Amino acid sequence: MAQNEDRVGKERSMRKRQLKILWKRLHEIQKMALPKDEVILKLGGAKQKSPSAWRLLEIVLPTDKEPFRFSLNKEKLWKVRQREGRYLLRTNLSSKKPDKLWEIYIQLVRVEESFRNLKGDLAIRPIYHQLESRIKAPIFISFLAYGLHGTLGMQLKAKAPGLTPRSVLEQMKEMQMLNIQVPTTDGRWLQMARYTQPYKIQTLLLSQLGLQLPVQAPPKITATPMG
């Protein structure tokens, strides 16, 4: 038997959010003047989007004379609250202590999470090479990217617990680096490397993480444009 207080809070937050969305959708369907068959189809769509929250409700399907009704099943909700953040782990490692078993289980969760991050946040996909040097290069870059992703996660946990690396990357990807080239009257080129100014929320994220953007680089005059 394992219990984690952080997981309790996370699962309850997810359940409340899903239940709130479903509750709002059911009220919307209830106000629609639709035939019974169409109402049932919309209820099926609502159930598919919020399956966990659906199990906490009592749904009475519409008839030819009565509209559908729904209510919260408080007994089921109470049982779900008792189970949130709690796990029963079954294993054949009978010689291990309970705390060691939990540590091994968490390592498995982190390995699975790392694969999700590589495929999702970092968008790393299979790259096919034949030469050993070309195989090692993308592996090394992928490892560096995952290391930075993990470092960002640790910083967020310490300085902004409510944020995830994914949410920060989604906000910060709007910032771009631009290389501006302007011809001068004497045939030379004015070169300027500039990053876009951060929005308000990006500035807030940088401040929360204790990061500062570098000073904009000074312009350069070159004889030829950059390739």
GIWOWO-V951032 format. One record per run of one state. SS is the DSSP state (H for helix, E for strand, L for the rest). FROM is the first residue (numbers start at 1). TO is the last residue. If there is no record, write none. Layout:
ss=SS from=FROM to=TO
ss=SS from=FROM to=TO
This chain:
ss=L from=1 to=1
ss=E from=2 to=3
ss=L from=4 to=4
ss=H from=5 to=31
ss=L from=32 to=35
ss=H from=36 to=49
ss=L from=50 to=50
ss=H from=51 to=54
ss=L from=55 to=56
ss=E from=57 to=60
ss=L from=61 to=68
ss=E from=69 to=72
ss=L from=73 to=73
ss=H from=74 to=83
ss=L from=84 to=85
ss=E from=86 to=87
ss=L from=88 to=97
ss=H from=98 to=119
ss=L from=120 to=131
ss=H from=132 to=159
ss=L from=160 to=164
ss=H from=165 to=172
ss=L from=173 to=176
ss=E from=177 to=183
ss=L from=184 to=188
ss=E from=189 to=195
ss=L from=196 to=199
ss=H from=200 to=208
ss=L from=209 to=219
ss=E from=220 to=222
ss=L from=223 to=227
